[in-house]
């Protein structure tokens, strides 16, 4: 019994090996080896059975397919054909957890259990290449020289110069011929799918080949183009002549870099947009939930109004009804007395004497008069009431329960450009601050390339150095200053304070503090200026003011610490440090990225150049330069002599960089 089962299982597995060969795997053995271990004589099935499927081990590896973290298919391409590799599986039975494995709607694996062993089922696949390639891509590449002689041989190499495919024999012949001895042949798998490399032709003139290059116009030219457009050009050379050393030419290097940048940028765009769609979908769902909550609140409010309206109805109804009930009781009492009187008067009228009639008429006159007054009062005060609802016109009064605001701001996407002509700075000069006891936190440069230095000592002041690094004058501040930003449009600077919640406006014409503005929580906070606004840091927030210091709105920082130093880029993005983290956010508060120094070193002042590169003073390290995406690029100036840089600024053109450390300033110029 066991022997028959073993033979049946082995036969089944061998059928799949034959199927794989028939699917186009030529010249490579795909074999199936089933190892049976330790059968128990009494049992109807083996206690331990394992099938192992082994694939060929060479060729170009494609993607992998996994079930529960285990590789079950590792496509390997041989002339466009892929074979599965199960070598990472401890047992074919590992795939029994899923009843079938689908890829693009086709069943690739259908476990078949024989004594705990499962075999793959590829019967629904047109070819093994379905795993990674389309049927068109699966076509074998025939040797083109052999094809012209009505022979069929499979290609092994492809000539980049001739753009032809060769079998192994033709490859040797191609290398042997003098005319093609220097041609570059690559593995057939590296053959481009669509690009036509050699035959770049003119589209204007019926695909005539480009044979000339006009240096004057920097364009390729065919014979017809040459005659039509470049007859008077003096610098026209043949493509063969001008192409010598082209691989080392700047144009080819630039084109190569541009292609790489395009591929990287498109990939970045896709990832960014996919991330945006995911986040935007979450925001939209949050809005939906908010609308539902608003609906609940509206219904709850209407129910409350209904309850109040019903209560008012009951009160008014009870009041009117109680008044009528009281009148009924009074009328019944008067009617009872009147009936009693009437009985007596009827008796006297029919059977009494004249004297009795006289006495009764005069004795009860006052009583009857009083009863009449009561009746008169009842009839005079009696009212008829109606009650109805005067509804509010809800459709007119409630036009909306809210509105959807869509705020579009530029994304942080930038082309993934290779660092071309990355700004390099050379040391120009050093100068020592006039007051060697000064404590500098903030520095900036005005429109005249003059350096404005914050002296944060207890006396406090702004030191001005001209563009030759020579001290000009000092402006005393009212409060001990912290950071500074220059307002170009009014030739003033705005300064935050070290201990006090005051903004100080510096008038350079009058060389004095022109005014101060109270802004809560800004002591020891950074400051930056745009054309229209002032940005000041507080603990966990950035306050946006107009140029007069009037509060406009608040941006919540993503780290609830003091926004120590702030700067802006030309697109309006906001950058700030809080000692531990450098953050970049958009003007609406959306976080673009965060950066922390590898060793958690303290981050001081920062600046952004005109290309979007960020420069930050890192304690005990130097000046770090970050790419526009927030990743580390290089160290512009290293930490030396146990002195850390704490302040940095650029001039408007970013051609001048000023650094500060321990009473000394270093000025650098761009190469």
Buried (B, 14 or more C-beta within 10 A) or exposed (E): EBEEBBEEBBEBBEEBBEBBBEBBBEEBEBEBEBEBEEBEEEEEEBEEBBBBBEBBEEBEEBEEBEBEEBBBBBBBBBBBBBBBBBEEBEBBBBBBEEEEBEBEEBBBBBBBEBBBBBBBBBEBBEBBBBBBBEEEEBBEBBBBBBBEEEEEBBBBBBBBEBBBBBBEEBBEEBBEEEEBEEBEBEEBBEBEEEEEEEEEBBEEBEEBBBBBBBEEEEBBBBBEBBEEBBEEBEEBEEBEEBEEEEEEEEEEEEEEEEEEBEEBBEEBBEEEEEEEEEEEEEEEEEEEEEEEEEEEEEEEEEEEEEEEEEEEEEEEEEEBEEBEEEBEEBBEEBEEBBEEBEEEBEEBEEEBEEEBEEEBEEEBEEEBEEBEEBBEEBEEEEEEEEEEEEEEEEEEEEEEEEEEEEEEEEEBBBEBBEEEEEBEBEEEEEBEBEBEEBBBBBBBBBEEBBBBBBBBBEEBBBBBBEBEBEBEEBBEBBBBBBBBBBBEEBBBBBBBBBEBBBBBBBBBEEBEBEEBBEBEBBBBBBBBBBEEBBBBBBBBBBBBBEBEBEEEEEBEBBBEBBBBBBBBBEBEBBBBBBBBBBBBBBBEBBEBBBBEBEEEBBBBBBBBBEBBBBBBBBBEBBBBBBBBBBEEBEEBBEBEEEEBBBBBBBBEEBBBBBBBBEBBBBBBBBE
